[in-house]
């Protein structure tokens, strides 16, 4: 790994003034977030953060450690933005944004950081733009309190290939570490999360860029575990582990660890089960879902729902 880049008072990336302007701009634009926050103790342990760049083949991402003494989230966001714009010191790496792309402003609303670029961002080739999203999300969500990023161009939301807003983007949307963009594909999933009343399921469309070595069935389960991006309530305890997901004769077998039944999740008893079943049966490959816990189907979930037999889609719980 490349040696750690440190913040210094000397020349960095060719321009002291660029760094100063960026930090000052971010301080002003993020002034709505008056509460000072410490940086994430795990992502920024000892003040070290990962800045994501294009790798040597320009087909994937590589990270470079960056060290700072900054413990204020607002200032840190400005520093990370400056590092992303800067050319890496290692000539084998390349900044993910072209030199024509500029930050117009950065705004934070609760846990979503909106990055507003000039129109040049829209001229980024599709394969590289996906890497841009991944690099921006993975870099900025290291800041405590920033769970998602949103990308605007000249104040307008970034649109997907269908003309719909891309919306909030999490680092976890990019399954595994992106090492070769050519081995990844973008898919649209329909996931179900709990409604505010905790007794129904609400659909959530989500575009995910994932490795083609990961099955769509496993991807669905992992995305359910990651949680909603549109305000839906979690349907699986966060400490649940996905032990295995397989598909045989249109039946999807989902093996979870015991945390799935012992973990605390405040929704109606049928919600976690049918969030999994209904999300998976959105895939053309799946007609039924067999859920097991530590390999055993001899389970009655919350003493209500037997998991002995594969379950079929049930739409009566879906809130239209």
Rosetta silent file (secondary structure, phi, psi, omega in degrees, C-alpha in Angstrom):
SEQUENCE: XXXXXXXXXXXXXXXXXXXXXXXXXXXXXXXXXXXXXXXXXXXXXXXXXXXXXXXXXXXXXXXXXXXXXXXXXXXXXXXXXXXXXXXXXXXXXXXXXXXXXXXXXXXXXXXXXXXXXXXXXXXXXXXXXXXXXXXXXXXXXXXXXXXXXXXXXXXXXXXXXXXXXXXXXXXXXXXXXXXXXXXXXXXXXXXXXXXXXXXXXXXXXXXXXXXXXXXXXXXXXXXXXXXXXXXXXXXXXXXXXXXXXXXXXXXXXXXXXXXXXXXXXXXXXXXXXXXXXXXXXXXXXXXXXXXXXXXXXXXXXXXXXXXXXXXXXXXXXXXX
SCORE:     score description
SCORE:     0.000 S_00000001
   1 L     0.000  145.238 -179.907    0.000    0.000    0.000 S_00000001
   2 L   -64.109  145.805  179.838    1.227    3.485   -0.698 S_00000001
   3 L   -59.230  156.802 -175.355    2.637    5.341    2.291 S_00000001
   4 L   -68.124  131.615  173.006    0.260    7.499    4.256 S_00000001
   5 E   -85.553  134.931 -179.301   -0.353   10.996    2.914 S_00000001
   6 E  -115.553  146.741  172.613   -0.409   13.552    5.670 S_00000001
   7 L   -67.526  135.502  179.093   -2.008   16.941    5.889 S_00000001
   8 L  -143.215  166.108  179.434    0.734   19.542    5.961 S_00000001
   9 L   -85.357   -6.440  178.630    1.166   23.278    5.831 S_00000001
  10 L   -87.171 -165.943 -177.006    3.342   22.962    2.767 S_00000001
  11 L   -73.069  129.945  172.790    2.417   22.441   -0.865 S_00000001
  12 L  -131.992  141.259  178.408    0.099   19.479   -1.540 S_00000001
  13 L    48.426   29.522  172.962   -1.296   18.337   -4.863 S_00000001
  14 L    84.047   -3.959 -175.276    0.108   21.446   -6.489 S_00000001
  15 L  -159.555  111.668  172.563   -2.064   23.991   -4.728 S_00000001
  16 H   -70.630  -41.241 -175.100   -2.373   25.259   -1.163 S_00000001
  17 H   -63.252  -36.279  178.386   -5.053   27.734   -2.198 S_00000001
  18 H   -59.525  -45.019 -179.956   -7.268   24.982   -3.633 S_00000001
  19 H   -63.824  -44.327 -179.349   -7.269   23.203   -0.305 S_00000001
  20 H   -62.814  -45.728 -179.624   -7.971   26.395    1.615 S_00000001
  21 H   -62.382  -42.679 -177.983  -10.819   27.439   -0.700 S_00000001
  22 H   -64.054  -44.479 -178.996  -12.352   23.988   -0.568 S_00000001
  23 H   -65.335  -42.559  179.065  -12.267   23.784    3.216 S_00000001
  24 H   -63.818  -42.112  179.690  -13.646   27.295    3.623 S_00000001
  25 H   -62.008  -43.676 -178.553  -16.390   26.592    1.094 S_00000001
  26 H   -66.665  -36.186  177.402  -17.370   23.384    2.824 S_00000001
  27 H   -61.642  -41.862  179.987  -17.408   25.111    6.202 S_00000001
  28 H   -69.933  -45.229 -174.674  -19.798   27.727    4.869 S_00000001
  29 H   -72.546  -23.649  178.752  -21.990   25.334    2.928 S_00000001
  30 L   -99.439   16.664 -175.837  -22.206   22.909    5.819 S_00000001
  31 L   -64.020  -18.105  177.733  -22.956   25.637    8.331 S_00000001
  32 L   -67.606  -20.831  179.242  -26.431   24.196    8.805 S_00000001
  33 L   -96.019   77.179 -172.870  -24.821   21.322   10.699 S_00000001
  34 L   -70.785  -28.776 -176.757  -23.762   23.360   13.723 S_00000001
  35 L   -68.896  125.373  179.229  -23.254   20.426   16.002 S_00000001
  36 L   -79.246  137.649 -177.948  -19.602   19.407   16.049 S_00000001
  37 L  -127.834  145.101  173.756  -19.007   15.685   15.667 S_00000001
  38 L   -78.974  150.032  179.230  -15.995   13.504   16.211 S_00000001
  39 L   -70.549  160.532 -175.203  -14.906   11.413   13.241 S_00000001
  40 L   -60.038  126.470 -174.305  -15.808    7.731   13.196 S_00000001
  41 L   -67.358  -20.408  179.165  -13.555    5.927   15.677 S_00000001
  42 L   -95.819  -48.474 -178.888  -13.115    2.858   13.455 S_00000001
  43 L   -64.570  -36.558 -176.502  -12.970    4.327    9.950 S_00000001
  44 L  -111.874   37.491 -179.518  -10.731    7.157   11.123 S_00000001
  45 H   -59.813  130.850 -177.091   -8.690    5.391   13.755 S_00000001
  46 H    60.023   24.442  177.032   -5.605    7.471   14.562 S_00000001
  47 H    73.062   21.424 -177.878   -6.875   10.045   12.055 S_00000001
  48 E  -106.492  127.884  179.233   -6.306    7.757    9.040 S_00000001
  49 E  -126.377  156.445  178.367   -8.856    7.635    6.218 S_00000001
  50 E   -99.217  126.554  174.569   -8.878    5.875    2.851 S_00000001
  51 E  -103.641  128.726 -174.477   -9.053    8.017   -0.289 S_00000001
  52 E   -98.700  129.982  179.738  -10.226    6.065   -3.331 S_00000001
  53 E  -126.681  171.833  170.866   -8.618    6.542   -6.745 S_00000001
  54 E   -71.611  144.133  179.155   -8.578    4.678  -10.060 S_00000001
  55 L   -79.487 -174.811 -173.600   -6.115    1.802  -10.077 S_00000001
  56 L   -64.779  -27.805  179.926   -3.214    1.351  -12.481 S_00000001
  57 L   -93.507   -2.009  179.772   -5.389   -0.239  -15.195 S_00000001
  58 L    63.452   20.532  179.616   -8.155    2.391  -14.788 S_00000001
  59 L  -111.817   -3.499 -177.753  -10.695   -0.445  -14.431 S_00000001
  60 L  -154.206 -170.527 -177.752  -11.069   -0.468  -10.661 S_00000001
  61 E  -111.556  151.759  172.425  -10.371    1.367   -7.427 S_00000001
  62 E  -138.920  144.601 -177.133   -7.376    1.496   -5.150 S_00000001
  63 E  -107.681  148.679  176.772   -7.188    3.267   -1.809 S_00000001
  64 E  -125.226  132.025 -179.755   -4.467    5.455   -0.365 S_00000001
  65 E   -73.032  136.482  179.289   -4.253    6.188    3.347 S_00000001
  66 E  -128.266  127.831 -176.883   -4.568    9.833    4.306 S_00000001
  67 E  -110.018  136.857  179.147   -3.786   11.062    7.799 S_00000001
  68 L  -143.450  154.735  174.549   -5.201   14.181    9.402 S_00000001
  69 L   -93.165   -1.316 -177.960   -5.454   15.666   12.860 S_00000001
  70 L   -67.242  126.676  178.317   -8.918   17.028   12.046 S_00000001
  71 L  -116.024    7.634  179.526  -11.573   15.777   14.474 S_00000001
  72 L  -104.052  125.628 -172.841  -14.409   17.991   13.242 S_00000001
  73 H   -61.299  -37.464 -177.143  -16.710   16.336   10.685 S_00000001
  74 H   -65.054  -46.490  179.550  -17.416   19.528    8.725 S_00000001
  75 H   -68.317  -37.878 -179.744  -13.753   20.362    8.174 S_00000001
  76 H   -60.309  -40.547  178.520  -12.929   16.723    7.502 S_00000001
  77 H   -58.369  -41.731  177.847  -15.453   16.603    4.643 S_00000001
  78 H   -64.066  -39.799  178.866  -13.654   19.528    3.029 S_00000001
  79 H   -64.575  -44.891 -179.159  -10.294   17.833    3.417 S_00000001
  80 H   -64.222  -37.730  176.916  -11.530   14.590    1.868 S_00000001
  81 H   -61.319  -41.824  178.426  -13.051   16.531   -1.037 S_00000001
  82 H   -63.113  -39.336  179.277   -9.699   18.176   -1.650 S_00000001
  83 H   -67.180  -38.286  179.147   -7.928   14.821   -1.641 S_00000001
  84 H   -64.825  -38.851  178.776  -10.401   13.340   -4.127 S_00000001
  85 H   -69.593  -31.260 -173.030   -9.837   16.247   -6.527 S_00000001
  86 L   -73.597  150.820  172.944   -6.077   16.064   -6.195 S_00000001
  87 L   -73.823  133.490  179.097   -3.865   13.885   -8.351 S_00000001
  88 L   -61.070  152.207  177.718   -2.415   11.038   -6.249 S_00000001
  89 L   -68.689  -31.905  177.776    1.271   11.208   -5.436 S_00000001
  90 L   -79.584  118.023 -176.562    1.706    7.700   -6.842 S_00000001
  91 L   -64.475  -13.876  179.015    1.700    8.036  -10.665 S_00000001
  92 L   -77.129  -14.490  178.427    0.109    4.580  -10.992 S_00000001
  93 L  -103.350  158.702  179.897   -3.118    5.989   -9.539 S_00000001
  94 E  -138.805  141.162  176.967   -5.441    8.525  -11.107 S_00000001
  95 L   -59.790  140.994 -177.163   -8.092   10.794   -9.624 S_00000001
  96 L   -71.367  -26.055  179.299  -11.576    9.417  -10.288 S_00000001
  97 L   -96.951  137.862  177.275  -12.844   12.844  -11.352 S_00000001
  98 L   -68.369  162.486 -177.336  -11.491   14.481  -14.478 S_00000001
  99 L   -69.468   -8.523  177.675   -9.742   17.829  -14.101 S_00000001
 100 L   -90.967  -13.174 -179.837  -12.793   19.514  -15.677 S_00000001
 101 L   -84.763  132.875 -178.600  -15.161   18.303  -12.955 S_00000001
 102 L  -129.079  146.906  168.032  -15.600   20.725  -10.060 S_00000001
 103 E   -75.890  122.391  173.128  -17.420   20.705   -6.733 S_00000001
 104 E   -85.717  -41.773  173.599  -19.941   23.554   -6.856 S_00000001
 105 E  -165.035  165.238  178.804  -21.081   22.987   -3.303 S_00000001
 106 E  -133.602  126.133 -179.496  -21.473   20.342   -0.622 S_00000001
 107 E  -128.170  143.463  179.073  -24.501   20.181    1.666 S_00000001
 108 E  -118.725  129.258  176.803  -25.317   17.858    4.512 S_00000001
 109 E  -127.932  103.964 -174.496  -28.840   16.976    5.588 S_00000001
 110 L    56.124 -118.152 -175.161  -28.819   14.584    8.534 S_00000001
 111 L   -98.204   10.875  179.808  -26.986   11.461    7.350 S_00000001
 112 E  -112.455  126.532  177.482  -26.981   12.304    3.621 S_00000001
 113 E  -103.926  117.278 -179.700  -24.155   14.320    2.063 S_00000001
 114 E   -96.270  122.797  179.604  -25.126   15.944   -1.251 S_00000001
 115 E  -104.391  116.544 -177.772  -22.254   16.581   -3.656 S_00000001
 116 E  -105.490  114.058 -177.592  -23.128   19.136   -6.315 S_00000001
 117 E  -104.215  166.028  172.245  -20.849   19.054   -9.373 S_00000001
 118 L   -75.565  175.233 -173.317  -20.686   21.154  -12.507 S_00000001
 119 H   -64.626  -19.023 -179.254  -22.156   19.834  -15.751 S_00000001
 120 H   -60.763  -24.667  179.162  -18.849   18.231  -16.730 S_00000001
 121 H   -59.851  -33.397 -178.020  -19.655   15.348  -14.396 S_00000001
 122 H   -69.019  -16.437  179.503  -22.359   14.274  -16.858 S_00000001
 123 H   -86.786    0.816  179.106  -19.713   13.804  -19.557 S_00000001
 124 L   -70.103  133.564  178.449  -18.030   11.030  -17.568 S_00000001
 125 L   -59.557  148.013 -172.896  -18.119    7.688  -19.377 S_00000001
 126 H   -55.381  -46.218 -177.770  -20.615    5.234  -17.873 S_00000001
 127 H   -64.669  -38.000  179.678  -18.026    2.701  -16.665 S_00000001
 128 H   -75.589  -32.341 -179.132  -15.924    5.405  -15.038 S_00000001
 129 H   -63.910  -36.642  176.043  -18.967    7.160  -13.551 S_00000001
 130 H   -61.376  -41.964  177.658  -19.828    3.981  -11.633 S_00000001
 131 H   -65.163  -35.523  176.137  -16.305    4.007  -10.226 S_00000001
 132 H   -60.354  -48.224  179.650  -16.769    7.682   -9.346 S_00000001
 133 H   -57.064  -47.420 -178.010  -19.901    6.860   -7.369 S_00000001
 134 H   -61.795  -45.578 -178.690  -18.132    4.041   -5.555 S_00000001
 135 H   -63.199  -43.956 -179.870  -15.070    6.149   -4.747 S_00000001
 136 H   -65.241  -44.879 -178.626  -17.142    9.080   -3.481 S_00000001
 137 H   -65.449  -46.180 -177.608  -19.422    6.876   -1.386 S_00000001
 138 H   -67.035  -32.098 -179.787  -16.606    4.816    0.115 S_00000001
 139 H   -75.437  -52.877 -172.267  -14.553    7.912    0.908 S_00000001
 140 H   -75.329  -27.937 -179.494  -17.190   10.202    2.421 S_00000001
 141 L   -76.300    3.216  169.881  -19.136    7.589    4.398 S_00000001
 142 L   -74.946  -18.549  179.915  -16.061    7.144    6.567 S_00000001
 143 L   -77.074  130.655 -179.741  -17.105   10.384    8.279 S_00000001
 144 L   -58.660  132.337  178.739  -19.232    9.747   11.344 S_00000001
 145 L    92.847  -11.558  176.841  -22.856   10.645   10.697 S_00000001
 146 L  -103.825  104.377 -179.847  -22.552   10.373    6.903 S_00000001
 147 L   -98.165  -24.704 -176.853  -24.251    7.144    5.850 S_00000001
 148 E  -140.625  156.534  168.404  -25.100    8.092    2.263 S_00000001
 149 E  -118.010  158.321  173.746  -24.056   10.469   -0.476 S_00000001
 150 E  -133.877  138.674 -175.512  -26.262   11.999   -3.169 S_00000001
 151 E  -110.549  126.575  173.890  -24.904   13.378   -6.433 S_00000001
 152 E  -116.797  155.335  172.368  -26.256   16.493   -8.156 S_00000001
 153 E  -126.888  117.285 -176.530  -25.141   18.209  -11.346 S_00000001
 154 L    52.856   36.821  177.150  -25.759   21.943  -11.472 S_00000001
 155 L    86.114   -4.097 -179.007  -28.303   21.443   -8.694 S_00000001
 156 E  -106.135  138.522 -178.059  -30.206   18.651  -10.487 S_00000001
 157 E   -59.865  143.768  173.974  -30.184   15.040   -9.196 S_00000001
 158 L   -64.488  134.565 -177.812  -28.057   12.517  -11.048 S_00000001
 159 E  -106.337  148.736  175.837  -30.314   10.286  -13.183 S_00000001
 160 L   -85.312 -172.842 -175.775  -29.958    6.586  -13.940 S_00000001
 161 L   -67.441  -16.813  178.305  -30.276    4.998  -17.373 S_00000001
 162 L   -95.603    3.458 -179.983  -34.080    5.002  -17.053 S_00000001
 163 L    83.027   12.460  178.225  -34.201    8.720  -16.301 S_00000001
 164 L   -98.751  147.578  177.562  -34.946    8.219  -12.598 S_00000001
 165 E   -58.265  136.096  179.218  -33.000    9.954   -9.811 S_00000001
 166 L   -65.528  -36.934  177.833  -30.199    7.735   -8.515 S_00000001
 167 L    80.435 -161.853 -176.876  -30.961    8.842   -4.959 S_00000001
 168 L   -70.713  140.419 -176.731  -28.918    8.150   -1.858 S_00000001
 169 E  -124.402  127.777  176.482  -25.823    5.995   -2.346 S_00000001
 170 L  -106.162  155.374  176.336  -24.118    4.000    0.397 S_00000001
 171 H   -59.564  -31.582 -179.497  -20.651    2.500    0.307 S_00000001
 172 H   -71.729  -10.808  176.696  -22.322   -0.894    0.817 S_00000001
 173 H   -65.247  -22.238 -177.640  -24.167   -0.480   -2.506 S_00000001
 174 E  -102.543   90.002 -171.104  -20.934   -1.521   -4.172 S_00000001
 175 L   -63.576  132.141 -176.492  -20.728   -5.126   -3.098 S_00000001
 176 L    65.691  178.798  178.332  -17.180   -6.289   -2.347 S_00000001
 177 L   -86.386  129.888 -177.286  -14.155   -4.218   -3.278 S_00000001
 178 L   -78.708  107.025  179.929  -14.243   -3.038   -6.875 S_00000001
 179 L  -107.539  -21.931  178.856  -11.039   -4.330   -8.450 S_00000001
 180 L  -150.353  108.149 -175.417  -12.202   -4.688  -12.050 S_00000001
 181 H   -61.948  -24.382 -178.671  -15.173   -2.726  -13.337 S_00000001
 182 H   -72.935  -14.600  178.642  -15.545   -5.152  -16.246 S_00000001
 183 H   -98.566   12.269 -179.027  -16.478   -7.976  -13.830 S_00000001
 184 E  -117.747  156.815  175.378  -19.325   -5.955  -12.339 S_00000001
 185 E  -140.045  156.486  178.944  -22.836   -5.234  -13.481 S_00000001
 186 E  -101.373  128.636  179.504  -25.574   -2.831  -12.448 S_00000001
 187 E  -128.847  154.924  174.541  -28.913   -4.351  -11.448 S_00000001
 188 E  -108.539  124.800 -179.466  -32.179   -2.970  -10.153 S_00000001
 189 E  -109.908  151.181  169.028  -33.667   -4.790   -7.177 S_00000001
 190 E  -111.397  113.908 -177.530  -37.076   -4.537   -5.546 S_00000001
 191 E  -113.386  153.936  179.395  -36.666   -4.940   -1.800 S_00000001
 192 E  -119.227  128.745  176.888  -39.280   -4.924    0.937 S_00000001
 193 E  -124.105  169.867 -177.067  -38.877   -3.197    4.299 S_00000001
 194 E   -77.151  145.805  175.947  -41.275   -2.564    7.179 S_00000001
 195 L   -81.022  177.194 -176.824  -43.642    0.406    7.134 S_00000001
 196 L   -62.438  -31.158  179.806  -43.914    2.918    9.980 S_00000001
 197 L   -77.438   -9.829  176.449  -46.722    0.918   11.575 S_00000001
 198 L    68.160   16.111 -178.033  -44.391   -2.131   11.600 S_00000001
 199 L  -123.941    7.482 -179.731  -47.166   -4.368   10.295 S_00000001
 200 L  -144.593  169.289 -179.630  -46.731   -4.107    6.532 S_00000001
 201 E  -111.506  137.230  176.853  -44.113   -4.188    3.797 S_00000001
 202 E  -118.359  137.039 -177.969  -43.183   -1.277    1.529 S_00000001
 203 E   -78.508  144.856  176.827  -41.333   -1.746   -1.753 S_00000001
 204 E  -137.794  117.894  175.915  -38.019    0.001   -2.380 S_00000001
 205 E   -80.391  138.093 -178.510  -36.327    0.085   -5.783 S_00000001
 206 E  -147.057  127.956  172.941  -32.543    0.050   -5.584 S_00000001
 207 E   -90.340  129.374 -178.553  -29.791    0.059   -8.194 S_00000001
 208 E  -130.084  135.580  177.005  -26.755   -1.900   -7.076 S_00000001
 209 E   -99.726  112.288 -170.280  -23.413   -2.308   -8.797 S_00000001
 210 E  -136.225  160.918  178.188  -22.206   -5.797   -7.884 S_00000001
 211 E   -69.281  136.297  177.727  -19.717   -8.480   -8.759 S_00000001
 212 L   -70.867   -6.182  174.442  -21.000  -11.025  -11.273 S_00000001
 213 L   -82.589   -9.543  177.980  -19.396  -13.639   -9.018 S_00000001
 214 L  -102.916  127.920 -179.003  -22.125  -12.913   -6.440 S_00000001
 215 L   -67.518  151.201  177.119  -25.553  -14.398   -7.140 S_00000001
 216 H   -63.242  -32.948  179.792  -28.532  -12.061   -7.325 S_00000001
 217 H   -63.666  -45.315  177.938  -30.242  -14.148   -4.666 S_00000001
 218 H   -67.044  -38.184  179.386  -27.436  -13.575   -2.171 S_00000001
 219 H   -58.488  -43.235  179.411  -27.268   -9.931   -3.186 S_00000001
 220 H   -58.691  -47.666 -178.195  -30.958   -9.471   -2.296 S_00000001
 221 H   -63.529  -41.561  179.917  -30.451  -10.951    1.188 S_00000001
 222 H   -66.051  -36.673  178.918  -27.340   -8.846    1.815 S_00000001
 223 H   -70.944  -34.765  173.495  -29.129   -5.678    0.714 S_00000001
 224 H   -62.269  -41.984  179.905  -32.040   -6.440    3.051 S_00000001
 225 H   -65.520  -33.253  179.711  -29.549   -6.822    5.863 S_00000001
 226 H   -67.931  -23.065  176.598  -27.944   -3.479    4.941 S_00000001
 227 L    98.216  170.375 -177.556  -31.296   -1.757    5.592 S_00000001
 228 L   -75.114  151.329  173.219  -33.555    0.724    3.832 S_00000001
 229 L  -110.280   -2.284 -176.129  -32.347    3.859    2.070 S_00000001
 230 L  -121.555   23.687  175.344  -35.799    5.429    1.821 S_00000001
 231 L    94.523   -1.103  175.912  -36.998    5.493    5.400 S_00000001
 232 L   -70.226  159.990 -179.141  -38.313    1.938    5.704 S_00000001
 233 E   -90.347  149.305 -179.031  -37.701    0.047    8.933 S_00000001
 234 L   -60.430  147.457 -179.728  -35.179   -2.772    9.221 S_00000001
 235 L  -117.616   -1.879  177.800  -36.496   -6.287    8.779 S_00000001
 236 L  -139.531  139.801  175.042  -33.463   -8.241   10.019 S_00000001
 237 L   -56.039  138.092 -173.594  -31.289   -7.813   13.120 S_00000001
 238 L   -63.706  -25.184 -178.758  -28.096   -6.036   12.086 S_00000001
 239 L   -88.207    6.822  177.002  -25.851   -8.722   13.584 S_00000001
 240 L   -64.202  137.282  177.004  -27.436  -11.449   11.431 S_00000001
 241 L  -110.076  135.501  176.741  -24.914  -13.374    9.349 S_00000001
 242 E   -88.498  108.336 -176.722  -25.716  -14.807    5.930 S_00000001
 243 E   -80.806  -39.751  179.633  -24.198  -18.289    6.008 S_00000001
 244 E  -166.409  146.732  173.249  -25.235  -19.426    2.550 S_00000001
 245 E  -136.324  125.778 -179.810  -27.665  -18.652   -0.270 S_00000001
 246 E  -140.852  165.679 -177.361  -28.281  -21.133   -3.072 S_00000001
 247 E  -132.546  126.743  176.776  -30.842  -21.834   -5.797 S_00000001
 248 E  -139.759  122.940  177.292  -32.210  -25.201   -6.874 S_00000001
 249 L    50.226   47.838  176.703  -35.226  -25.748   -9.140 S_00000001
 250 L    66.196   11.573  172.152  -36.501  -22.200   -8.563 S_00000001
 251 E  -108.154  125.136 -179.826  -36.371  -22.608   -4.792 S_00000001
 252 E   -94.535  126.680  179.884  -33.963  -20.271   -3.016 S_00000001
 253 E  -102.777  117.641 -177.565  -32.327  -21.682    0.117 S_00000001
 254 E  -115.031  113.523 -179.491  -31.315  -18.983    2.624 S_00000001
 255 E  -106.683  115.106 -178.644  -29.237  -20.145    5.580 S_00000001
 256 E  -113.165  159.869  177.234  -28.877  -17.571    8.367 S_00000001
 257 L   -82.108  176.168 -173.386  -27.181  -17.787   11.733 S_00000001
 258 L   -65.998  -14.715  177.767  -29.072  -17.885   15.038 S_00000001
 259 H   -61.942  -24.474  179.965  -28.947  -14.085   15.361 S_00000001
 260 H   -62.794  -36.127 -179.132  -31.852  -13.996   12.920 S_00000001
 261 H   -98.619  -21.383 -178.633  -34.179  -15.535   15.514 S_00000001
 262 H   -96.154  -19.376 -178.309  -32.507  -14.297   18.715 S_00000001
 263 L   -71.977  155.421 -178.085  -31.843  -10.702   17.631 S_00000001
 264 L   -87.804  121.273  176.567  -34.171   -7.871   18.578 S_00000001
 265 L  -141.871  116.866 -169.636  -36.285   -6.503   15.716 S_00000001
 266 L   -89.777   70.083  175.325  -39.372   -4.458   16.578 S_00000001
 267 L  -141.234  166.743  177.295  -41.812   -5.431   13.792 S_00000001
 268 L   -56.608  150.042 -170.765  -44.715   -7.864   13.447 S_00000001
 269 H   -60.924  -27.901 -177.443  -43.598  -11.492   13.517 S_00000001
 270 H   -86.190  -12.216 -175.230  -44.377  -12.177    9.844 S_00000001
 271 H   -63.998  -51.771 -178.852  -42.527   -9.094    8.529 S_00000001
 272 H   -59.463  -40.528 -177.749  -38.912  -10.427    8.570 S_00000001
 273 H   -64.701  -48.979 -174.901  -39.943  -13.723    6.968 S_00000001
 274 H   -83.968  -12.982  168.405  -41.989  -12.242    4.148 S_00000001
 275 H   -64.943  -42.049  178.410  -39.589   -9.370    3.572 S_00000001
 276 H   -68.858  -49.821 -175.862  -37.092  -12.077    2.581 S_00000001
 277 H   -63.070  -48.821 -176.061  -39.592  -14.215    0.662 S_00000001
 278 H   -70.494  -32.233  176.898  -41.267  -11.372   -1.239 S_00000001
 279 H   -68.060  -43.262 -178.728  -37.949   -9.665   -2.065 S_00000001
 280 H   -69.790  -36.717 -179.088  -36.443  -12.876   -3.437 S_00000001
 281 L   -76.610   -0.851  167.842  -39.540  -13.827   -5.433 S_00000001
 282 L   -70.313  -22.646  177.721  -39.228  -10.506   -7.263 S_00000001
 283 L   -78.012  141.258 -179.291  -36.408  -12.292   -9.112 S_00000001
 284 L   -65.249  -19.866 -176.385  -37.506  -14.319  -12.128 S_00000001
 285 L   -83.315  -12.016 -170.333  -35.403  -17.238  -10.911 S_00000001
 286 L  -117.528  126.533  174.241  -37.227  -17.692   -7.579 S_00000001
 287 L  -109.460  -33.547 -179.321  -40.691  -19.157   -6.923 S_00000001
 288 E  -135.930  160.333  179.908  -40.247  -20.362   -3.331 S_00000001
 289 E  -132.603  126.885  174.912  -37.899  -19.611   -0.435 S_00000001
 290 E  -107.226  113.117  179.237  -36.636  -22.071    2.170 S_00000001
 291 E   -97.876  130.607  175.725  -35.225  -20.277    5.214 S_00000001
 292 E  -126.061  157.289  178.610  -32.999  -22.220    7.581 S_00000001
 293 E  -120.776  116.168 -174.417  -31.194  -21.246   10.773 S_00000001
 294 L    52.621   37.339  176.199  -27.717  -22.718   11.179 S_00000001
 295 L    86.199   -3.610 -177.411  -28.718  -25.246    8.527 S_00000001
 296 E  -107.474  133.771  175.614  -31.912  -26.380   10.252 S_00000001
 297 L   -95.701   -3.809 -179.507  -35.434  -25.892    8.899 S_00000001
 298 L   -80.559   65.546 -174.750  -36.955  -27.254   12.115 S_00000001
 299 L  -134.989  137.180  170.837  -37.679  -23.724   13.324 S_00000001
 300 E  -114.358  106.142 -173.718  -40.885  -21.915   14.229 S_00000001
 301 E   -65.998  122.237 -178.313  -40.115  -18.223   13.908 S_00000001
 302 L    50.216   31.763  179.314  -41.324  -16.360   17.031 S_00000001
 303 L    59.751   23.034 -177.495  -43.482  -19.381   17.756 S_00000001
 304 L  -125.557  -47.868 -172.121  -45.769  -18.327   14.894 S_00000001
 305 E  -111.346  117.789  177.794  -44.336  -19.157   11.454 S_00000001
 306 E   -77.534  135.423  179.426  -43.022  -22.625   10.671 S_00000001
 307 L  -105.091   12.087 -175.900  -39.972  -22.699    8.432 S_00000001
 308 L   -62.187  -40.698 -178.244  -40.109  -26.443    7.823 S_00000001
 309 L  -107.227  153.064  173.997  -41.453  -26.066    4.279 S_00000001
 310 L   -58.452  144.933 -177.636  -40.442  -23.576    1.531 S_00000001
 311 E  -105.967  142.997  177.930  -42.616  -20.468    1.561 S_00000001
 312 E   -97.783  165.919  179.710  -44.313  -18.865   -1.407 S_00000001
 313 L   -58.835  139.609  178.498  -44.812  -15.173   -2.104 S_00000001
 314 L  -132.657  109.407 -174.033  -47.469  -13.500    0.024 S_00000001
 315 H   -91.101   -5.358 -177.322  -48.696  -10.113   -1.190 S_00000001
 316 H   -68.424  -18.644  179.487  -51.300   -9.461    1.498 S_00000001
 317 H   -89.596   -8.743 -177.401  -48.610   -7.916    3.686 S_00000001
 318 E   -82.861  126.417  179.149  -47.451   -5.477    0.976 S_00000001
 319 L   -85.502  118.305 -177.447  -48.738   -1.933    1.418 S_00000001
 320 L   -80.100    0.000    0.000  -49.705   -0.568   -1.997 S_00000001
